[in-house]
Amino acid sequence: GASEAVASAPQRPTLAELAEGPYFVLALMLDANALCAADAACRLLRNLNRARIGPWRSLGAQAFHGIELEREGTFEQPNDSDRVLAASGGGASPAWPAGSARGCRKLARIDWKGRYHHFRADVPTFCAPFGGREIWSIAHADEVAYFRCRLRADVVIESSAQGVYLEVEVLSNPDNLSMAVVDFEAGGCSSVTFSPDTGAVIRERKVREAPRKVEGAYIQPLPTVPPGRRFHGLMGLYLHRGRLAFFRKYDPALAVDAGGSRGTISEAGASHGGADATPESESAGAASMESLPPLTPEPRWETTGFVSDLDWAEGRRLTPCLAFRDEGAYRVRIISVGSEPPLLLDSGAGGGSSEKEQAPGHVNWSGFDWEVGTPTIADGAA
C-alpha cells in the first residue's frame, strides 16, 4: 500500500547530516556576509557556525592573524576569562593553556561570531584619548596616537606565511606626522619610525633618561615629497616573517581644508568661465593658469622594502602608532587592518615603487647619537 511505497522510496540526506563534517568544509568558503545570511536562515546552521570548530572562529583566526587587542588577547586565545564565561554564568578563572581540558571548555563557551564582530569594530581604532578610527585635531606638540591593536611578533614569525598590514589615510596635515612601531609595553625603549615626508626610516633606542640620550640609525630608501608640500595620501606598515616594511602613496589631491572639503588647484581657477566673469577676470585667470606648475604625476605606491628585522624589540608585543610633531587641525583615519600590502615584496626587497624596481641587497644604515638640546635626525631630514 501507500506505507510500503513510502518505505521503499530512496532516503534523501537531510540538512542535519551535513553537521557530521561536510558543512564545516563548505562553510570555510563563506565570507562574513554569507555567514550572517546562513545564521538568519536556519537555527541549525547558526549553531554550527558558532561552534568551536565552526567558520566564525576560522574566519576570525585568518582575518586577525598576528593581531592582539588591548586587554583582549589574540582572537583565538582570549585573556579575559570573566568576559568569556559571562554568557554561560561561569565565574572568574585563570587563563588555561589551550591544550588543557579547562582551556578547551573555555574556548567552547566563546561566542565566536560576537568575538569576530568585536574585533572587526575595535581593531581599526585608536586608544584613548582619541578613540574611534579617525583623528581630527592634535592638542599638544609631540602627541602620539597608539593603535588599539598590538602586533604579535611571536605569531608573525619566519614560518608564518601570513603577515599583518596596517594602512592610514592622511587628508589634512598642517605640519608633520610619522608612522612607528614601539616595544614599550614589554618595558622596552626602542622604536622604528617611517617619515612619509622625507622617505626616511629611523631606528631609535633610549639609553639614558636624564640627561636624555638616544642612540639610533637611519636610512632613506624613498625620496622626499616636493619642497614646500606636506604629505597627504596613504601610508602603511607591513610586518611579515619578523621583518618590517613601510609603504606610501603621495596624493596631494586628497588634501582637504578645515571645513572637510577637498582642495582644488586654486580659487582663481575655480572662477574661470563663471556667469559673472568679466574680460578682466578671464585675462587674469588665463595669466594665473599659465603660471601654474605642471600637473602632479598619477599617484602610485612606493615601498621601503623590508628594512628592519625585530632584533631591536623587547618582548613579543609591538604597538603601532602615529606621531605628530605639532598641534593643529589634522584629519587622519585608519583605512584597513589586514594581511595583504599594496605591493608584493620579495624576501630581500629593497626600496622602490613596484616589485620589479626593488633591488635585493643589504640595507645600509647610518648611525647617530643625540642628547637633550641636539636636533633629532627626523628634524634634520625635514
Residue pairs with C-beta under 8 A, 6 or more apart in sequence:
15 42
15 44
15 45
16 44
18 26
19 44
19 48
23 45
23 48
24 48
24 51
24 53
24 54
24 55
27 35
27 38
27 48
27 49
27 54
27 55
28 55
28 58
30 38
30 55
31 59
32 59
32 116
32 120
35 49
35 55
35 56
35 59
35 113
38 45
38 46
38 49
39 45
39 46
39 49
39 113
40 46
48 54
49 55
49 56
49 112
49 113
50 56
50 111
50 112
50 113
51 57
51 112
52 104
52 107
52 108
52 110
52 112
54 112
56 112
56 113
56 115
56 116
57 76
57 110
57 112
59 116
60 75
60 76
60 112
60 115
60 116
60 119
61 75
61 76
62 162
62 339
63 75
63 116
63 119
63 120
63 338
63 339
64 74
64 75
64 119
64 123
65 155
65 156
65 160
65 162
65 164
65 339
66 151
66 152
66 155
66 156
66 160
66 162
66 163
66 164
66 239
67 74
67 75
67 119
67 123
67 149
67 150
67 151
67 152
67 164
67 337
68 74
68 149
68 150
68 151
68 152
68 317
69 119
69 122
69 123
69 148
69 149
69 150
70 127
70 148
70 149
70 150
71 79
71 80
72 78
72 79
72 80
72 83
72 118
72 119
72 122
73 79
73 80
73 95
74 152
74 155
75 115
75 116
75 119
76 98
76 107
77 95
77 98
78 84
78 95
78 106
78 110
78 115
79 95
81 92
81 93
81 94
81 95
81 106
82 92
84 106
84 109
84 110
85 91
85 92
85 93
85 106
85 109
87 109
87 111
88 109
90 109
93 102
93 106
96 102
96 103
96 106
97 103
98 104
98 107
122 148
123 148
123 149
123 337
124 133
124 149
124 334
124 335
124 336
124 337
125 131
125 132
125 133
125 147
125 148
125 334
126 132
126 133
126 135
126 145
126 146
126 147
126 148
126 334
127 145
127 146
127 147
127 148
130 145
133 333
133 334
134 331
134 332
134 333
134 334
135 145
135 322
135 330
135 331
135 332
135 333
136 329
136 330
136 331
137 327
137 328
137 329
137 330
138 324
138 326
138 327
138 328
138 330
139 327
140 327
141 324
141 325
141 326
141 327
142 323
142 324
142 325
143 323
143 324
143 327
144 321
144 322
144 323
144 324
145 321
145 322
145 324
145 332
146 319
146 320
146 321
147 166
147 319
147 320
147 321
147 334
149 320
149 337
150 185
150 317
150 318
150 319
151 164
151 181
151 239
151 317
151 318
151 319
151 320
152 316
152 317
152 318
153 239
153 242
153 310
153 313
153 315
153 316
153 317
153 318
154 316
156 162
156 163
156 164
156 239
156 240
156 241
156 242
157 241
157 242
158 241
158 242
159 241
160 241
162 339
163 238
163 239
163 240
163 241
163 339
163 341
164 238
164 239
164 240
164 337
164 338
164 339
165 236
165 237
165 238
165 239
165 336
165 337
165 338
165 339
165 340
165 341
166 236
166 237
166 238
166 320
166 334
166 336
166 337
167 234
167 235
167 236
167 247
167 334
167 335
167 336
167 337
167 338
167 342
168 179
168 234
168 235
168 236
168 322
168 332
168 333
168 334
168 335
169 233
169 234
169 254
169 332
169 333
169 335
170 177
170 196
170 231
170 232
170 233
170 234
170 235
170 254
170 330
170 331
170 332
171 232
171 254
171 255
171 256
171 331
171 332
171 333
172 232
172 255
172 256
172 257
172 258
172 329
172 330
172 331
172 332
173 230
173 231
173 232
173 255
173 330
173 332
174 230
174 326
174 328
174 329
174 330
175 230
175 324
175 325
175 326
175 328
176 195
176 197
176 230
176 231
176 324
176 325
176 326
176 382
177 196
177 231
177 322
177 323
177 324
177 325
177 330
177 332
178 193
178 194
178 195
178 196
178 197
178 322
178 323
178 378
179 193
179 194
179 196
179 235
179 236
179 237
179 246
179 320
179 321
179 322
179 323
180 191
180 192
180 193
180 194
180 320
180 321
180 322
180 323
181 191
181 192
181 237
181 239
181 244
181 318
181 319
181 320
181 321
182 188
182 190
182 191
182 318
182 319
182 321
183 189
183 190
183 191
183 312
183 313
183 314
183 315
183 317
183 318
183 319
184 319
185 315
185 317
185 319
186 313
186 314
186 315
186 316
186 317
187 314
187 315
188 313
188 314
188 315
189 205
189 206
189 207
189 314
190 203
190 204
190 205
190 206
190 312
190 313
190 314
191 203
191 204
191 205
192 201
192 202
192 203
192 244
192 308
192 312
193 201
193 202
193 203
193 204
193 323
193 378
194 200
194 201
194 202
194 235
194 237
194 246
194 248
194 304
195 201
195 202
195 378
195 381
195 382
196 225
196 231
196 233
196 235
196 248
196 250
197 224
197 225
197 230
197 231
197 382
198 220
198 224
198 378
198 381
198 382
199 220
199 221
199 222
199 223
199 224
199 225
199 248
199 302
199 304
200 218
200 219
200 220
200 222
200 377
200 378
200 381
201 218
201 219
201 220
201 221
201 246
201 304
201 307
201 308
202 216
202 217
202 218
202 377
202 378
203 216
203 217
203 218
203 308
203 312
203 365
204 214
204 215
204 216
205 214
205 215
205 216
205 312
206 212
206 213
206 214
207 213
207 214
207 215
211 371
211 372
212 371
212 372
213 369
213 370
213 371
213 372
214 369
214 370
214 371
214 376
215 367
215 368
215 369
216 367
216 368
216 369
216 377
217 365
217 366
217 367
217 368
218 365
218 366
218 368
218 377
218 381
219 304
219 307
219 363
219 364
219 365
219 366
220 381
221 304
221 305
221 307
221 350
221 351
221 363
222 248
222 302
222 303
222 304
222 351
224 381
225 231
225 250
229 252
230 255
231 248
231 250
232 250
232 251
232 252
232 253
232 254
232 255
233 248
233 249
233 250
233 251
233 252
233 254
233 299
234 247
234 248
234 249
234 251
234 301
234 335
235 246
235 247
235 248
235 249
236 246
236 247
236 248
236 341
236 342
237 244
237 245
237 246
237 247
237 320
238 244
238 245
238 246
238 247
238 341
238 345
239 318
240 306
240 345
242 309
242 310
243 306
243 308
243 309
243 310
244 306
244 307
244 308
244 309
244 310
245 303
245 304
245 305
245 306
245 307
245 341
245 345
245 349
246 303
246 304
246 307
247 301
247 302
247 303
247 304
247 341
247 342
247 343
248 301
248 302
248 303
249 299
249 300
249 301
249 302
249 342
250 299
250 302
251 299
252 296
253 262
253 263
253 296
253 299
254 262
255 262
255 263
256 262
256 263
256 331
257 263
258 329
260 331
264 270
265 292
266 288
266 292
268 284
268 285
268 288
269 285
269 288
269 289
269 292
271 277
271 281
271 285
272 282
272 285
272 289
273 282
277 285
300 353
300 354
301 342
301 343
301 353
301 354
302 351
302 352
302 353
303 341
303 343
303 345
303 349
303 351
303 352
303 353
303 358
304 350
304 351
305 345
305 349
305 350
305 351
305 352
305 358
306 345
306 347
306 348
306 349
307 350
307 351
307 363
308 363
310 318
322 332
324 330
325 378
343 354
343 355
344 355
345 355
345 358
346 355
346 358
346 360
347 360
348 360
348 361
349 355
349 358
349 359
349 360
350 358
350 359
350 360
350 361
350 363
351 358
352 358
352 359
368 377
370 376
370 377
